Amino acid sequence: MGTPAIDIKGLTKSYGELKALNGVNISIKKGEFFGLLGPNGAGKTTTINILTGLVFKESGSTKVFGKDTIKDFRYTRSKIGIAAQEFSVDWFFPIEKLLFFQAGYYGIKPKDAKALVDSLLNRLGLSSKRNSRLRQLSGGMKRRFQIAKALVHDPEILILDEPTAGVDVELRRDLWKYLQDLHSRGKTILLTTHYIEEAELLCENVAIIDNGKILKMGAPKELTRELGEAGITVVLENLNGLNKKDLENYKYTNDKNRLHFSVKDPDEELPKIIRILSNSGLHIQKIESNKSSLEDVFLNLTGKGING
C-alpha cells in the first residue's frame, strides 16, 4: 500500500463546549482524489486547518507522507498547497505579484517563478487579470486565484476547501475539468465540499462527516449501493396474472397499475424484474429508474439532508 499521502488518526478539537472534531480518522493514498463531504459546521475546515498548521489540535496525530505535521512542519507544509475559503493576501498588489510572492515563500527563484505563474494564470483563465487587485475580481475569479496560489510551488498535495462555493455553474464545471486534469497527472487532492454532485463526480473515495465525526468512508458508488435506496417504477397495462410470490424477494409498493421497487442496484435488478413480469404475461408500458445518491446515504446516516 505504501505510506499514505495524508494520515489522520484520532483527531479531536474543541472550541469551548463545542466539540468540533471527535476522533476523526482519515487515510488518503498518494495520487488519490479524496472528498470530505458534510454540511457547513461539520468539521471539514477544522480538519484541514489542523493538517496545515493553521489550528492547534487537542489530541490525535496528523502526518503527511509519514512525517508529523508538527515535528516536521517545514517538510509537510512544503508538500501541501491549500486553497482556503478565506482570502489571506495583501489586497493592494496585483494578483501576478501576489503569485510571485507566494513562489518566493517556497524558495522558487524569480526566473523559474515567471514560467510557473504565467502557466497558472493562463490555465485558470486569469491572464487578462494579471494586473488587477484581488478586490477587483469577481467571486469566481477570486476562487481561481486561490487555486493558482495553492499550486504555484507545484505541491504533491492540493487541498481545496469548498472551492466552488458561491460560483456559477459554468465556472464550477470549468474548475471540475481542471481538477480532473490535475488528478490524472498524479496530484493528490483533498476536497471539502457540501455539494453532492461535486463529490460523486470527482472523488474516488469520500468520508462523510457530521458533528465532528466520520460517519462512513468509501467509494461513492459503494456507499450508495450499501446505504442508498434506488427506485424502479414499472407501469403495467394491468396486474392480471401477477404472482406476488415471484416478487417476494423485492420490497415494492403497488399503486393501481404501477409497481415501485426499492432496490440497492437498479442496473442489476432491472433485468430481473422485467424477466419476472414478462414471464407472468404482464404487458409493460413504461419503466423509470432512479439511482440513489450520496444525498440518500447522508440522509440514511443522519436522518437529515446535507443542507439541513
N, C-alpha and C positions, 0 to 999 in steps of 0.2 A: 504493500500500500504506500510506503514511503512516508516521510514526515509531512504532516498536514501544513498547508499554507497558513491556515488560521486554526488555532485550537483553544477553545474557551471551556473552562471547567468550573462548575460550582460558583458562578459569578453572582455576587449579591451587592446591592446598593440601596440605601435608604435616604430619603430626604425628610428628616423629622420622623413623623409617624407613618409616612408613605413608603411602602416597600416597592421601590421602582423595579428592582430585579430580585428574583427569589430563586437562586440556584440554577442559573442559565448554563446549559451545556451545548456547545456547537463545535463541530469539526468540519472544516472545509478543505477539500483536496486542492492541490496545485492545478491550475487551469480550469477549475470548476466555476460555473455561474450559479451562485447561491442566493436565494432570496430570503429575507427576514420579513415575514408577512404578518401584519397586525394593524389594528386601528390606532389612531392618534392616542398617545399616552400609554401605549402597551409596554414600552421599554426598549424600542428599537434604537432610538437615538442615544439613549444612555449606554447601551451595549457598545456601540461603535465609538462613542466618546471615550469610554474606558479603554477600549482596544488601542486607540490612537493617542492616549495620554492627555486628553482634554479634561477628563474627570477622574477623580480618585475612586478606586473600588473599595468595598468594605471587606470582602473576602473572595477567595477563588483565585484562579490563575488565567492569564491571557498570554498566548505565545504566537509568534509569527516565525514560521519555518524553524520551529523548535527552540527559538530564543525568547526569553522572558521579556515582555514589553516594558518592564520597569528596570530590571537589571541591565538589559542590553538595549536600552531605548534608542541609542543612536543607530544601531543596526536595524531594528524593527521599523523605526519611522522612515528610514531611507527606502524601505521596501514597499511603503504604502503611499498611495495618493488618495486624498479624500475630497469629495465634492459635497460639502456640508449644505444644510438648508440655509444657514445664516451666512451673510456676507461679512467676512472679517478682512477687509482690504482698505487701502487708502483710496478714498473716493476722488481724490484730486489729480491722480495720474491717469494717463491714457491706458487702456487695457493692455496694449502691446508692452508698455513699460512695466506694468504690473507682472506680466508673464516673465519678462527678463529678470525682474527682482526675484521671483519665485525660483527660477532656474539657478540664480546665484546662491540662494539659500542652500542648495544641494551641491554646490561646488562646480557647477557647469560653466565652462569658460564662455565668454561672450560670443566668440566666433562660432562655437558649437550651438549655443543657445539660439542664435538667429535662425538657423535651419529648423530647429525644433519648433520655435514659436511660429514661424511662417507656415510650417506644415499644419500645426494645430489650428491656427486662425483660418486657414483655407479649408481644412477638412470639416470644421464646425461652422462654416458659413459666417465667419466673423472678420474676414479680410477687409471689408469695406468699413468696418467699425474700429479698426486698429487704433485710430487716433481719438476715439470717443472715450469719455469718462464713464464709469460704471453707472452713475446716476442718469446718464443719457440713454441707456439701453432699456429695451422692453424687458418684461419679466422672463420671456423665453430666451432672449439673448443673454441675460444675466445667468441663466441656468447653463447655457452653453459655455460661457466664460468659466464658470465653476469647474466644469469638466475639463476644460483646457488647462486650467491652473493645476488640477489634480494630476494631469498626465504629463506636465512639462518636463519632469525628470525621468519619464518612462519607467514608472514603478512596476514591480511584478504583480502588485495587488492594487486594484482600484475599488474604493469604497464609495458608494453613491447613496446618499441619504435623501430619499424622496426626490429624485432628480427631475421628475416630470410633474410634480405637484403645481397646480395652477397654470400650466401651459396649455396652449390649444392643441387640438387633436392632431393637426398636421405636423407640428413641431415634435409632438410626443412620438409619432411614428418615425420621424427622421432620426431622433435620438435612439430609438429602439434598433434601427438598422445599424447605426454606428456602433452601438454596444455589442450587437451580434457579430459585427466585423472584428472588433477588439477581442472578443471571446474566441472567435475562430482562429485568431493568431496566437492563442495561448495565454491570454491575460486572465488572471484570477479575478473574479468580480463578486463583490458582496453588495447586494442591492437591498435597501429597505424600502418598503412600499405598502400602501394600503389599497392599491389598485389590483384587483383580482386578475384582470386581463393581462396586466404587465407581468405578474409573476408566472402565470400559465404560459405565456408566450416566450419569455426569456430564460427562465430558470430551469436548470437540470434538477435541482433539489431545493426545497423550501423548508423553513422552520416556521411554524405558526405560533406566534407569541401573543399572549394577552395577560394583562395584570402582572407583568414581570415574570411570567412562567412560559416555558416552551411546552406547548400542548401536544404537538405532533411534528414529526420530521420525516421527509421522504420526497420522492419524485412526485410532481403534481398529478400525473396520471395514476400512480399507485395509490395516492391518498384519496383521490376521487373515486377510484374503484373500491377501495376499502370502506370509506366512510360516507361517500356521497350516495345519492339515490337518484338515478336517472329514470326517465319515464318513456314508455312506449304506448301510444294510443292507436288502437285499431278500430276503424269504423266498418261495421258489417251490414250487409243487406238486411239480415235478420239473425236471430240467435237460434233458429230451429236446427236442432241436431247437435247443439253444443253439449259436450260431455264434460261436466265440471271436474271429473276425476282426471281427465287428461291434463288439466291445468292445476292440479293440486300442489305442484312444486313451485307455483308462482303466487306472488302477492298481487292481487288485482282488484279493481272495482268495476262494477257494471252499471252503466247509465244508459238505459234503453238499448240501443244497438252499438254502443261504444264500450269497448273494454280498455281500461287504462292499467298497464302493468308497471309496477315499481321494481326496477332491476339495478344491479350494480354495473353491468357492462352491456349497454344496448347493442353494440356491434356483434357481440357474441350471442345474445339471447334472441335478437330479432328473427334470424332464420329459423330458429327452433320453434318460436311462437307461430310463425307463418305456416310452418310444416304441420303443426298440430291442428290449427284451424282449417287448413286446406284438406287435411285427411278426414276431417269431420264433415266435409262437404259444405262448409260455410263460404260465402262469397265476400271477399274483402273489397271494400270500396275505397278506403283511404288509410294510410299509415303515417303517423307522426312520431318522430323520435327526438327526445330532448335529453342531451347528455348532462350529467352532473358537473359541477364546477367546484373550485376551491371555496367559493362562497357557501355552497352547500356543506362542505366539510367544516368550515368555520362555524356555521350555524349549528351543525351537529355537535361540535365540541363545546360550544359556549352557550348555545341557546339564544344567540342574538346575531344580527348581521354585522359585518366588519365595520360598517359606518354607523353603528348604533341602532 
